[in-house]
């Protein structure tokens, strides 16, 4: 493993962040005052969803009239992009901020570059993506998939979620949005919600910590069907969005998205 692939640790005050560029540039750990916020083990940390988010239906998308097939890593669909399976390179590294990149390659059919930046403060973490093309325009998405611990331990209570979406994307039996927007339903969820004024979701671990996930983008997937973790996933488009609401990366218009997690102790 070269030096550019070793785990990177950022810290400020009693907040520590670990990023693993060799393992898909995922956040491996976020500790506040010695308490881990992200699940450890097999499905752990927070991974990047890029250059698409969630499921792409049957692994098929079109760029104009040109069809492309992606590997069905969650049959019958292709899920969560290639970034989480790629080795990223370090572009910039400081005590409280870092930047990484990887070049898009097979099985993604278009050349380009993805960058991800991390900025850590004592009470917040800001993440940002940029996707640029080396040639042809193509549809793409980007977002984050954190595994927040449902319970932080120390005898505390389970996390509580609070958010006020304008709508929920109706989910079909194939787990893809049907195209209908419905009033938000109660959980548990594996669902996409629209927040046109920007994503804002608050996770509260009673008497321990409150953490708010914000993004200027309007899409968020909430996944809380597992016992140990709760996922709050801000992203640039809905699942299957390469087909339904394609956002094109062009030579003069890269895709950019950011999210800030801010917290306070209770």
Secondary structure, DSSP 8 states (H G I E B T S, - for coil): --GGGS-EEEEETTEEEEEEGGGTTEEEEEEETTEE-B--SSS-SEEEEEES-SEEGGGEEEETTEEEE---TBTTBEESBSGGGS--EEEEE-SSEEEEEEEE-TTSSS-EEEEEEEEEETTEEEEEEEEEESSS-EE-EEEEEE-EES--STT---EEEE---SEEEEE-TTSSEEEEEE----SS-EEEEE-TT-EEEEEEETTTEEEEEEESSSEEEEE--SSSEEEEEEESS-TTHHHHS--EEBTTB-EEEEEEEEEEE-
